[in-house]
């Protein structure tokens, strides 16, 4: 199913009104004529004829000169190879004070002291808990891309409500494809004896347990896009629906897998509430970063382009900085934190931090990747993560061929491989450019 361009997207492609476009065209044409006239042979001024060949040569030279001039004025774009990996950035952080490193760790938050712009989520979840305690059916889907703060939010939910409720937390850390896979993992999680042999038996086991909050992370591992690969997802959603008056379910999903499962299985039917974790405006990103900065106790100075002196107008520089941070991160807090740390320099003499502007990165090369590589990126997004064996099952090829494709993209820093066996997921730093490119090419929807 291809994505059809919306009216808004078409308008975004044409930011200039027709009259403005015509005026720009006339101005460029006048510049081209001036450049050509300057390059034509001198005898033109004396009325002598100029051959067509001479005119064409002059025109080409004039155009080349103008293009070169305009190119020099454009901001230099960083290539992907210019960006350090997350591991390399962690090593660079050794130059920052230890207190600063502790506040700006890339690990999920354990408590909510540094959690900002989540008041609405806490209010909604409090209302959900009240409804569940009153005997209403409740189930919550927590949705967001990798690095958008799902685990931090789950940690804070757990801290606030585990004292007054029986709370069980589990992680779907491997791919489930069948109903039997689901029965096995729930038997292990809850030490069920005797072992249930059907979904109905599993439902009865869960209903016999004390009322609990069940926090399940890793919902993206519930399905694989192969024939029969959604059996575990269907069984899981039946389980949620059949027990959600007794147990309060909170299940986290990465955004693209949720969208895919919702398209195939109408997943939203099985959750009474949905909470999204991606920041929607730059003010939220600004508040989250500046709260950590304030708690560090170190003064911060915003500098101009290329490290220029900050000047008196710090507000203008600060606004531009966070505008660029939000544009680069696409609302992912992990990505925003990455670019924040990338742009910081510590001045030991002044005991202060200086923030330079965020350089733009050239992601146009993404369109030049082979179709197999583009579809591999899309499937890594749509599944949350992929092992070579799973990739091979999707694309009907040997695992070794899949491993080569996945490792190639990992070498470009687009994918991150972790675990044993290695599972590959999209680097959250590049969530926005990768999704935007794949959507524009009708590969992701």
Number of C-alpha atoms within 10 A of each C-alpha: 7 10 12 10 11 9 8 9 11 10 10 10 8 11 10 12 9 10 9 11 13 12 12 13 12 12 12 13 12 12 15 19 15 12 20 20 17 12 17 18 15 12 10 11 10 7 8 10 10 13 9 9 9 12 16 13 13 19 19 15 15 22 16 14 15 15 11 11 11 10 11 9 8 8 9 12 12 13 13 15 10 9 14 14 16 15 8 10 15 16 10 13 19 10 13 16 14 12 12 16 16 12 16 18 15 16 12 16 19 16 16 15 10 14 19 14 14 13 10 10 17 15 10 13 17 15 12 20 18 12 15 19 17 10 13 15 21 25 25 21 22 25 24 22 24 26 25 25 23 24 20 18 22 23 18 19 19 19 13 15 14 14 9 7 14 13 16 15 14 14 14 16 12 15 22 23 23 20 18 16 15 21 21 15 14 16 17 11 13 13 10 14 9 9 15 18 12 11 17 13 14 19 17 13 17 20 16 10 11 10 18 16 23 18 20 19 21 18 25 28 23 28 22 27 18 13 10 11 18 21 19 23 24 18 19 20 16 15 18 22 18 18 19 24 20 22 25 25 24 24 24 26 24 27 22 24 26 25 18 20 22 13 12 10 15 12 17 16 11 20 20 15 16 17 17 19 25 20 20 13 13 20 15 17 23 19 15 18 21 12 15 17 17 11 12 17 11 16 12 17 19 26 20 19 13 10 12 11 11 16 11 8 10 14 10 11 21 19 15 15 22 20 17 18 26 23 16 22 24 22 24 27 26 20 24 28 20 23 22 19 18 17 16 18 17 17 12 11 6 9 11 14 17 16 22 22 23 20 17 14 16 13 16 11 9 15 14 10 12 10 11 11 16 21 16 20 26 21 24 22 28 23 26 24 26 26 24 22 17 19 26 17 17 17 17 11 12 13 17 12 14 22 17 12 18 26 17 14 20 17 12 11 20 23 23 21 21 12 8 7 10 14 20 26 23 25 20 22 25 19 21 17 18 23 18 13 17 18 16 16 14 14 18 23 18
